[in-house]
Amino acid sequence: MKKIINEVAKVEDQMIQGMIKAYPKHIQKLDCGNVVVRAKKKEGKVALISGGGSGHEPAHGGFVGEGMLDAAVAGTVFTSPTPDQIYEGIKAISTDKGVLMVIKNYTGDVMNFEMAAEMAQAEGVSIKQVVVNDDVAVKDSLYTVGRRGVAGTIFVHKIAGAKAEEGADLDAVQATAQKVIDNVRTMGMAIKPCIVPASGKPGFELSDDEMEVGIGIHGEPGTHRE
């Protein structure tokens, strides 16, 4: 698989740099790490933060902006962002109306976002969360307990983000996000294996005449191959 990468060790950082150069009027990067926020913080609204491992672009940095996310936190490829990264993102965007965390249902993501929330709450930030679990293909996979959070997360960003932009309070934005989660279902499919830049090798094997139905976004096994 051909990729445009300058230096494997800096792939996540340079990916963020590219986004900032492309959209300098809309987003900026915090000094603390790979955390992208809106270029101009908007007060008086609920702020939304999401994130996860890199390798799923444009998620989640590509969805930072008016009517969607206020911050996105990027971990290394296929690795959850750290609690400290998430905490810095929360601090940067928090307003008097609170913060909603949109978390994909992966054990590391849920744990680290919740740890960051505890740190922020200790400083007086009003914060709530929703956990996205839209994948109907597989339950209890390598990284999850229950259904995985995948492409349906984007609908949560958009619809809850629009609700927040209208000026709704934290409870209303959380309820809107949860309603989306309750009504969105997705299923993945792969025709080629993914290659993590650091390893340079396919994460699994898939013949040219095969596809895997229900596969996870990190290459977790699906339901079957055809």
RAURVEN-V13918 format. One record per backbone hydrogen bond with DSSP energy under -1.0 kcal/mol. NH is the residue of the N-H (numbers start at 0). CO is the residue of the C=O. If there is no record, write none. Layout:
# RAURVEN-V13918
NH CO
NH CO
This chain:
# RAURVEN-V13918
9 6
10 7
13 9
14 10
15 11
16 12
17 13
18 14
19 15
20 16
21 17
22 18
25 22
26 22
27 36
29 34
34 32
35 71
36 27
37 69
38 25
46 97
48 99
49 70
51 72
53 75
58 55
61 57
62 59
63 60
64 68
67 64
68 62
69 47
70 47
71 35
72 49
73 33
74 51
77 53
78 75
85 81
86 82
87 83
88 84
89 85
90 86
91 87
92 88
93 89
97 94
98 125
99 46
100 127
101 48
102 129
104 131
105 103
106 142
109 105
110 106
111 107
112 108
113 109
114 110
115 111
116 112
117 113
118 114
119 115
120 116
121 117
122 119
123 120
124 119
127 98
129 100
131 102
134 147
135 185
139 145
152 149
153 150
155 151
156 152
157 153
158 154
159 155
160 156
161 157
162 158
163 159
164 160
165 161
166 163
167 162
172 168
173 169
174 170
175 171
176 172
177 173
178 174
179 175
180 176
181 177
182 179
185 133
189 211
198 195
199 195
202 193
209 206
211 189
212 223
213 187
215 219
218 215
222 212
223 212
225 210
